[in-house]
Amino acid sequence: MKTVPFRLSHPAHWPRAGRACLLLSATLACAALGALLYVEERNAIRTMAANRRAQLQGELKAALTKIAALAPLRQQEGELAMRMAAAEEQLWQEGGEADGLLQAKLSRRAEECGLSMESFKPLAAAGAVRPLAGDADISVSGSYAQLLRFVELVSTPPRAVLIDAMEITRTEREGKQALLMNATVSIVRIADNKEGKP
């Protein structure tokens, strides 16, 4: 058997047609590999996008469910607030302990706003032996936004509270800077329509 020298088996020594076929085969193989890698990459991206879309749809559905559940709770909260306001109004009209009701109202509003009620002192009228019911000096501490919200809430009916005088100073509470509001407050008194009639 006649053997082919090693140098003749190298593609560089092949006939032109053989070398062209080899080059074409290598080119097609590279193109096929590139196409395969591109398809795999696109499939991976599509899979990730589909998974992300499914995750977002799940989160949206959960959020909508929570919102739907909050609606009845908000309605119930509004109804309870109205009932509490009506009960408070009835207590005021029945002539209950004005100072106690005023202190309860202010303390509740201060707690809602995150304020600290430092003091509540019923205010005595000039020359009076007993304090004037429904008037008091108060001190509350907190941030500016909290104080602003507090003033807004206590000035809202039922039984709005008038702030006759106010002074705000800086103070330190538990190592932190805060604002201290000293104010004189009084309840809005509804005049008796029967007064002055013959």
C-alpha positions as CSV (number, residue, x, y, z in Angstrom):
1,M,0.0,0.0,0.0
2,K,1.3,3.4,-0.9
3,T,1.4,5.8,2.0
4,V,0.8,9.5,1.7
5,P,3.5,11.7,3.2
6,F,2.5,13.6,6.3
7,R,3.0,17.0,4.7
8,L,0.5,16.1,2.0
9,S,-2.2,15.3,4.7
10,H,-2.2,18.9,6.0
11,P,-5.0,21.0,4.6
12,A,-2.5,23.5,3.3
13,H,-1.4,20.9,0.8
14,W,-5.0,19.8,-0.2
15,P,-6.4,20.6,-3.5
16,R,-8.2,23.9,-3.8
17,A,-11.6,22.3,-3.9
18,G,-10.8,20.3,-0.7
19,R,-9.7,23.4,1.1
20,A,-12.8,25.3,0.0
21,C,-15.0,22.5,1.3
22,L,-13.2,22.4,4.6
23,L,-13.4,26.2,4.9
24,L,-17.1,26.1,4.1
25,S,-17.7,23.3,6.6
26,A,-15.9,25.2,9.3
27,T,-17.9,28.4,8.5
28,L,-21.2,26.5,8.6
29,A,-20.2,24.9,11.9
30,C,-19.4,28.3,13.5
31,A,-22.6,29.8,12.1
32,A,-24.6,26.8,13.5
33,L,-22.9,27.1,16.9
34,G,-23.5,30.9,17.0
35,A,-27.2,30.4,16.0
36,L,-27.6,27.7,18.7
37,L,-26.0,30.0,21.4
38,Y,-28.2,32.9,20.2
39,V,-31.4,30.8,20.4
40,E,-30.4,29.5,23.9
41,E,-29.7,33.0,25.1
42,R,-33.0,34.3,23.7
43,N,-34.9,31.4,25.3
44,A,-33.2,32.1,28.7
45,I,-34.2,35.8,28.4
46,R,-37.8,34.9,27.5
47,T,-38.0,32.5,30.4
48,M,-36.7,35.1,32.8
49,A,-39.1,37.6,31.4
50,A,-42.0,35.2,31.7
51,N,-41.1,34.4,35.3
52,R,-40.8,38.1,36.2
53,R,-44.1,38.8,34.6
54,A,-45.7,35.9,36.5
55,Q,-44.2,37.2,39.8
56,L,-45.4,40.8,39.1
57,Q,-48.9,39.5,38.3
58,G,-48.9,37.6,41.6
59,E,-47.8,40.7,43.5
60,L,-50.4,42.8,41.8
61,K,-53.1,40.3,42.6
62,A,-52.0,40.2,46.2
63,A,-52.0,44.0,46.4
64,L,-55.5,44.2,44.9
65,T,-56.7,41.6,47.3
66,K,-55.4,43.7,50.2
67,I,-56.9,46.8,48.9
68,A,-60.3,45.1,48.5
69,A,-60.0,43.9,52.1
70,L,-59.1,47.4,53.3
71,A,-62.2,49.1,51.9
72,P,-64.6,47.5,54.5
73,L,-62.1,48.2,57.3
74,R,-61.9,51.9,56.3
75,Q,-65.7,52.1,56.1
76,Q,-66.0,50.5,59.6
77,E,-63.3,52.9,60.9
78,G,-65.3,55.8,59.6
79,E,-68.5,54.5,61.1
80,L,-66.8,54.0,64.5
81,A,-65.3,57.5,64.3
82,M,-68.8,59.0,63.6
83,R,-70.3,57.0,66.5
84,M,-67.6,58.1,68.8
85,A,-68.0,61.7,67.8
86,A,-71.8,61.5,68.3
87,A,-71.3,60.0,71.7
88,E,-68.8,62.7,72.6
89,E,-71.2,65.3,71.4
90,Q,-73.9,63.8,73.6
91,L,-71.7,63.9,76.6
92,W,-70.9,67.5,76.1
93,Q,-74.6,68.4,75.6
94,E,-75.5,66.5,78.8
95,G,-73.3,68.9,80.7
96,G,-70.8,66.3,81.9
97,E,-67.5,67.0,83.5
98,A,-66.2,69.5,81.0
99,D,-62.6,69.5,82.2
100,G,-62.5,65.7,82.1
101,L,-63.9,65.5,78.6
102,L,-61.6,68.2,77.4
103,Q,-58.6,66.4,78.8
104,A,-59.7,63.1,77.3
105,K,-60.2,64.7,73.9
106,L,-56.8,66.4,74.0
107,S,-55.0,63.4,75.3
108,R,-56.5,61.1,72.6
109,R,-55.6,63.6,69.8
110,A,-52.1,64.0,71.2
111,E,-51.6,60.2,71.2
112,E,-52.9,59.9,67.6
113,C,-50.4,62.5,66.5
114,G,-47.5,60.9,68.4
115,L,-47.2,63.8,70.9
116,S,-46.5,63.7,74.6
117,M,-49.0,65.4,76.8
118,E,-46.8,67.1,79.4
119,S,-49.4,68.8,81.5
120,F,-53.1,69.7,81.7
121,K,-54.2,72.4,84.1
122,P,-57.8,73.7,84.3
123,L,-57.8,77.5,84.0
124,A,-59.2,79.6,86.8
125,A,-61.1,82.7,85.8
126,A,-60.0,86.0,87.3
127,G,-61.4,86.3,90.8
128,A,-63.1,82.9,90.6
129,V,-62.7,80.4,93.4
130,R,-63.1,77.4,91.1
131,P,-61.6,76.8,87.7
132,L,-63.6,77.8,84.7
133,A,-65.0,74.6,83.3
134,G,-63.8,73.8,79.8
135,D,-60.7,76.1,79.9
136,A,-57.2,74.9,80.5
137,D,-53.5,75.4,80.0
138,I,-51.8,72.5,78.3
139,S,-48.2,71.6,77.3
140,V,-47.5,69.1,74.6
141,S,-44.1,68.2,73.0
142,G,-43.2,66.7,69.7
143,S,-42.2,67.6,66.1
144,Y,-43.5,70.6,64.2
145,A,-45.6,68.3,61.9
146,Q,-47.1,66.5,64.8
147,L,-48.0,69.8,66.6
148,L,-49.6,71.1,63.3
149,R,-51.7,68.0,63.0
150,F,-52.7,68.2,66.6
151,V,-54.0,71.8,66.2
152,E,-55.9,70.8,63.1
153,L,-57.6,67.8,64.8
154,V,-58.6,69.5,68.0
155,S,-60.0,72.5,66.1
156,T,-62.3,70.1,64.2
157,P,-65.9,69.5,65.3
158,P,-67.6,67.9,67.2
159,R,-66.8,70.2,70.1
160,A,-64.0,72.1,68.5
161,V,-61.4,73.4,70.8
162,L,-60.2,77.0,70.5
163,I,-56.6,77.8,71.0
164,D,-56.6,81.3,72.7
165,A,-52.8,81.6,73.1
166,M,-49.8,79.6,72.0
167,E,-46.1,79.6,72.6
168,I,-43.6,77.1,71.0
169,T,-40.1,76.7,72.3
170,R,-37.3,74.2,71.8
171,T,-36.7,71.5,74.4
172,E,-34.7,68.3,74.8
173,R,-36.5,65.1,75.5
174,E,-34.6,61.8,76.1
175,G,-31.5,63.3,74.5
176,K,-33.4,64.4,71.4
177,Q,-34.5,67.9,70.3
178,A,-38.2,68.5,70.3
179,L,-40.7,71.4,70.3
180,L,-42.8,72.2,73.4
181,M,-46.1,73.9,72.8
182,N,-47.7,75.8,75.7
183,A,-51.2,76.8,74.9
184,T,-54.4,78.1,76.5
185,V,-57.4,76.2,75.2
186,S,-61.1,76.4,75.6
187,I,-64.1,74.5,74.3
188,V,-66.5,76.2,71.9
189,R,-69.6,77.0,73.9
190,I,-72.9,76.8,72.1
191,A,-75.1,79.7,73.2
192,D,-78.4,78.8,74.7
193,N,-81.0,80.0,72.3
194,K,-83.5,80.3,75.1
195,E,-81.5,83.0,76.9
196,G,-82.8,86.5,76.5
197,K,-86.3,85.3,75.7
198,P,-89.1,86.8,77.8
